[in-house]
Amino acid sequence: MRVSDIIAGFIDDMLNQLGGTAELQRAELATRFNCVPSQINYVISTRFSPEHGYIVESRRGGGGFIRITRVEMEPEKLIMHTVNAIGDEIDINSCSALIANLLQGGAISELQARLMLSATGNNALRPARVEQRDTLRASIFKQMLINTL
């Protein structure tokens, strides 16, 4: 298992134990996992981003901290929040992360998630020019979400 996975698991466990919000010290985590603080930054930015359903607040300096809050919403609100967050374009990785967040939040079913992944995947969008795919993906994804309401 990679250090990134171990750090992410530790943070996720803390969030579960503390009711969805945890305050962390970057330096303490780096010492605990024998890594550089930038490794902690990487894990937080890639695994605990808004598109993954988290709010991250950070204060640097001697008394600095990182506060991570798991956002819990009613399914309909989560879907509308996602629609509004998509914008005019979305890449495949961000789209997949949003779908996973919707599934984890109970806003969509496993079947709906698989269908959305299929419809927005690069194989389905292959007939479109590469530079158009992210725009087309955003449009398809938004329509699928709106039609789940």
C-alpha positions as CSV (number, residue, x, y, z in Angstrom):
1,M,0.0,0.0,0.0
2,R,1.3,3.5,-0.9
3,V,2.0,6.2,1.7
4,S,-0.7,8.3,0.0
5,D,-3.3,5.6,0.6
6,I,-2.3,5.1,4.2
7,I,-2.5,8.9,4.9
8,A,-5.9,9.1,3.2
9,G,-7.2,6.2,5.2
10,F,-6.0,7.7,8.4
11,I,-7.7,11.0,7.6
12,D,-10.9,9.2,6.6
13,D,-10.9,7.2,9.8
14,M,-10.4,10.5,11.8
15,L,-13.4,12.0,10.0
16,N,-15.5,9.0,10.8
17,Q,-14.5,9.1,14.5
18,L,-15.0,12.8,14.9
19,G,-18.4,13.1,13.2
20,G,-17.2,14.4,9.8
21,T,-14.8,17.2,10.8
22,A,-11.2,16.9,11.7
23,E,-8.4,19.5,12.4
24,L,-5.0,18.3,11.5
25,Q,-1.5,19.6,11.9
26,R,0.5,19.2,8.6
27,A,3.8,18.8,10.4
28,E,2.5,16.2,12.9
29,L,1.1,14.1,10.0
30,A,4.3,14.3,8.1
31,T,6.2,13.2,11.2
32,R,3.7,10.4,11.9
33,F,4.0,9.0,8.4
34,N,7.7,9.8,7.9
35,C,7.1,11.9,4.8
36,V,7.5,15.6,3.7
37,P,4.6,18.0,4.4
38,S,4.1,18.4,0.6
39,Q,3.0,14.7,0.6
40,I,0.2,15.7,3.1
41,N,-0.8,18.6,0.8
42,Y,-0.9,16.2,-2.2
43,V,-3.2,13.7,-0.4
44,I,-5.5,16.5,0.8
45,S,-5.7,18.2,-2.6
46,T,-6.4,15.0,-4.5
47,R,-8.5,12.9,-2.1
48,F,-10.3,15.5,0.0
49,S,-11.4,18.2,-2.6
50,P,-14.8,19.7,-3.0
51,E,-15.5,17.5,-5.9
52,H,-15.0,14.5,-3.6
53,G,-17.5,16.0,-1.1
54,Y,-15.2,17.9,1.4
55,I,-14.5,21.4,2.5
56,V,-10.9,22.1,3.3
57,E,-9.7,25.1,5.3
58,S,-6.1,25.8,5.9
59,R,-4.2,28.2,8.0
60,R,-0.4,28.3,7.7
61,G,2.1,29.3,10.3
62,G,3.1,28.2,13.9
63,G,-0.5,27.6,15.0
64,G,-1.6,26.5,11.6
65,F,-4.0,23.7,10.9
66,I,-5.9,22.0,8.2
67,R,-9.7,21.5,8.9
68,I,-11.4,19.0,6.7
69,T,-15.2,18.7,6.7
70,R,-17.2,16.0,5.0
71,V,-20.2,17.7,3.4
72,E,-23.4,15.7,4.0
73,M,-26.5,16.8,1.9
74,E,-29.9,15.4,1.1
75,P,-29.8,13.6,-2.2
76,E,-31.6,16.2,-4.2
77,K,-29.4,19.0,-2.9
78,L,-26.3,17.0,-3.6
79,I,-27.4,16.5,-7.2
80,M,-28.2,20.2,-7.7
81,H,-24.9,21.2,-6.0
82,T,-23.1,18.8,-8.4
83,V,-24.9,20.2,-11.5
84,N,-23.9,23.7,-10.5
85,A,-20.3,22.7,-9.8
86,I,-19.8,21.1,-13.3
87,G,-19.5,24.3,-15.3
88,D,-19.1,24.3,-19.1
89,E,-16.4,21.6,-19.2
90,I,-15.4,18.6,-17.1
91,D,-12.5,16.1,-17.6
92,I,-13.0,12.4,-17.1
93,N,-11.2,12.3,-13.7
94,S,-13.4,15.0,-12.2
95,C,-16.5,13.5,-13.7
96,S,-15.7,10.1,-12.2
97,A,-14.9,11.7,-8.8
98,L,-18.3,13.5,-8.8
99,I,-20.1,10.3,-9.7
100,A,-18.4,8.4,-6.9
101,N,-19.3,11.2,-4.5
102,L,-23.0,11.1,-5.6
103,L,-23.0,7.3,-5.1
104,Q,-21.4,7.5,-1.7
105,G,-23.8,10.2,-0.7
106,G,-26.8,8.0,-1.7
107,A,-28.0,10.4,-4.4
108,I,-27.7,7.9,-7.2
109,S,-27.8,4.1,-7.3
110,E,-25.0,1.8,-8.4
111,L,-26.7,1.2,-11.7
112,Q,-27.1,5.0,-12.3
113,A,-23.4,5.5,-11.5
114,R,-22.4,2.8,-14.0
115,L,-24.6,4.3,-16.7
116,M,-23.2,7.8,-16.0
117,L,-19.6,6.6,-16.2
118,S,-20.4,4.8,-19.4
119,A,-22.2,7.7,-21.0
120,T,-19.5,10.3,-20.0
121,G,-16.4,8.0,-20.6
122,N,-13.9,8.5,-23.4
123,N,-15.1,5.5,-25.3
124,A,-18.6,6.9,-25.6
125,L,-17.3,10.3,-26.6
126,R,-14.8,8.9,-29.1
127,P,-16.7,10.2,-32.2
128,A,-16.3,13.8,-30.9
129,R,-13.0,15.7,-31.5
130,V,-10.7,15.5,-28.5
131,E,-11.0,19.3,-27.8
132,Q,-14.8,19.0,-27.7
133,R,-15.1,16.0,-25.3
134,D,-14.9,17.9,-22.0
135,T,-17.7,20.2,-23.1
136,L,-19.8,17.4,-24.4
137,R,-19.1,15.3,-21.2
138,A,-20.3,18.2,-19.1
139,S,-23.5,18.6,-21.1
140,I,-24.4,14.9,-21.0
141,F,-23.5,14.6,-17.3
142,K,-25.7,17.6,-16.3
143,Q,-28.7,16.3,-18.3
144,M,-28.4,12.9,-16.7
145,L,-28.3,14.4,-13.3
146,I,-31.2,16.7,-13.9
147,N,-33.3,13.8,-15.2
148,T,-32.6,11.8,-12.0
149,L,-34.6,14.4,-9.9
